[in-house]
């Protein structure tokens, strides 16, 4: 997204934990800061009008979000655009959606201008949901999901950041078609030429299979609830946000697979 803004000639201040990893872009200033470091965040945001707040990661990210928001308000930021998640709600099935909902509430309570971007699961993660034997396993039932590409999210974000009329909006950002995991497997098989399938699991089976990888409790609950949110229908939303704000259709799984054959290399390698 930063490269897109740079191409438009927009000035940016890039806040990053490790400046050595920052992209070298015109009209861009790199400042070292992390969400949990309130004083560094306040200094980095001094003079900034709009904060594009990318959600953090890990079990402590809610505290990170609050710290970053507090710093933004103390620094005089006037507007926050936040990357939330589809179906964010206090009682959402997907545990991360609950955290996003709490972050949204915290931002609203500041009284500042805001826009929430609520993408579905990312399209580039689809191949990684498949095991090396080409199977998706999980308790998703016949629920559907409309995956969205990171590129489409970036295009929407740029539109929101560079045009007016988005204050107070919450944008669901999805692909154009909601598919079951079985249908996703069919598409992957058709595009790659390798067998792929979906195998339903019970909640207990899902917990047991994933516990073998020694995840933290936070990771395990998020992992299993990902599939349960699909099963309940919470991920079945199909929006027209991408086309409405970017004037192009959302990327499809076939598009992505054709462009990124390396994305399913773990499946092909197991069959060689």
Number of C-alpha atoms within 10 A of each C-alpha: 15 17 15 14 22 16 12 11 13 14 14 17 15 20 19 15 13 12 13 10 8 15 12 12 18 14 13 18 13 18 19 15 22 19 25 17 13 20 17 17 24 23 15 21 25 15 12 15 13 18 19 15 17 12 17 15 11 9 14 11 17 18 14 21 26 18 19 25 24 19 24 26 19 16 19 16 21 16 21 23 24 23 21 26 24 25 23 23 19 14 11 19 22 25 21 24 24 18 22 27 20 18 23 21 13 15 24 15 9 12 11 15 17 22 25 24 22 21 25 24 21 17 21 18 13 20 24 15 14 20 15 18 16 24 19 23 20 26 23 27 20 15 21 25 24 24 29 25 23 16 15 25 24 18 20 22 24 18 16 21 18 10 9 8 8 16 15 13 14 17 22 21 28 31 29 20 16 19 19 19 27 21 16 21 22 16 18 23 15 13 15 16 10 14 14 23 20 20 13 18 17 14 15 10 15 19 17 12 12 15 14 8 9 9 12 11 11 13 17 18 15 17 19 22 23 21 24 22 23 22 21 16 15 18 25 23 20 18 18 15 22 26 16 11 15 18 11 11 14 23 19 16 22 14 11 15 20 12 10 12 13 12 17 19 14 16 22 17 10 11 11 5
